[in-house]
Amino acid sequence: MAVIDQYSSTQASKQLQKLLNGKIFDYSKPVELIKHLLNIATKKNDLVLDFFSGSAATAQAVLELNAEDKGTRQYIMVQLPEKCRETSEAYKNGYKTICDIGEERIRRAAKKIKSETNADIDYGFKVYKIDSLEKKHRQ
C-alpha cells in the first residue's frame, strides 16, 4: 500500500470496518498518519490528548506506537456522548453513541495489538462520563 493510501480516510474507514466487523463511519482518522505524527511529536512517556476523539483512532495509534517502541505514552480521549442516528449502520450494530464506538475500538484494537505483538504495554483504559450536558447555574 502506498504511503498516500495508508494515510487516507477512505483506507482508515475500511480498517475500522474490519476491526469492528461492520461499516460504522464513512470517514475515520487514519491511524497510520496519527502514529507517524505521534512518532515525530512525542516522547515515549508523553500524554496525548484528543479532544474530538470520534472513534478513538488516536488511542489505537498510541497503543500501536507503544507496542512498537516500548513506549509508555498515555492518552486522554474526549468525546461528547453524541447519539448515533437510529438509521445509521453504527446504531444498527448496537452503538447508541459515538463514545460506544470509541470504547469498543479501543478494546478490539488492544486485543489485536496484544495478539499480534505480545508487547508488554498497558492496554487498559478508564471511562469517565459527564453528569449532564445541561448548564447548571450556581446561586
N, C-alpha and C positions, 0 to 999 in steps of 0.2 A: 504494500500500500504506500503510495506517495505521501510525503510529509503533508502536502496541502490537503489530501483526503483525510488523514488521521486527525487533522485539526478542524474539520468541518462539522457543523452542527447536524448535517444530514447523517454522517457516519456515527456521530455521538448518539443520535436518536436510535439508530439501528443497534448500537451496542447496548443501550439502555433497554431496548425492546427484548434483546436476547437475555439480558440479566434478569429482567422482571417477567419473562415469559408472556409478553404481550405488548402491544402498542399503547404507550401511556402518554407520551408527549410528541408533538410534531417536531419540536426542536429542543435540544438539550445542549448544555455547555460541553465542549469536548474535553474529556478527562485528560487526554494526552497533552493538549495545549496547556491546561491548568497545571499539570505536573511539570511541564517544561518551564513555565513561568515560576513555579514554586522552587524548582531546582536553581534557577538563576537568582531569585529574590529572597530566599530564606536560608537560614542556617538550620542544622539538623535538630535543634531544640526549640525552634520558634513556635509561636502561637499564630494560627491562621484564622482570620475572621471573614466569613462570607455573610454579608447582611441581607442578601437576596438569594437564599440557598436553593430554592426551587427543588429539584430532585436530588440535591446533595452531591453533585458531581465533584465539588471541591473536597468533600470528605473522602470520597473514593480516591481522588488524586493524592491526598495526604497519606492515606493508608498505603497506596501503591509505592509512593516515593519512599516512605519509611521502610517498607519491606525491601526495597532495592538498596538503600544506602544505610540501613540500620539506624535511621533517624528516630527521634522521639518527638517529632512535631505533634502538636495537638491542634484541634480545630474547634471553632465555635460556629455553628450554622444557625442562622436566624431566618425564620420563615413564619409569617403570619399564617394562622390556620385558615387559609383561603379554601373555600369549598370547591370541590370539583363539580362541574356541571353534570347533572343526572343523565344526560345524553352522551357524555364522554366515555371513551374506552376505559379511562382510569377508573371512573365510578363503576362501570360495569365489571371491572376486575376487582372491586372491593375497596378501592381507595376513596374515602369520603373527602379527604383534604389533601392539599399539596404536601403537608407535613407527613401524612401517612406514606406517601410515595418516597419521600426522602429517608424516613426511618427504615423502610423495607430495603431501599437501595443500599444503605449502609450495612445492614445485616447480611444481605446477599453478597455484596462486594467483599466484605470482611471474610466471609466463609470461602469465597472463591480465591481470594489472595492467599489465605492461610493454606488451603489445599494445594495451590499451585507452587507456593514458595516455601512453605513451612517456616516462614520468618518468625522470629521471636519478638514480636512487637505487640503493643497494646491495641487490641481490636475492639475494645468496649466503648460504649458511649452512654450518655445520660440524656434524658429528655426533660425539659422544663416547659411547662405550659403556662400561658398568661391567664390570669384570673378572669379578665373581662376586656373586651375591646372598647367598652363604653368609657367615656371620660368621667372621672369621679371628681367631684368638686369638694374641696375642703372648706370648712367654715371656721 
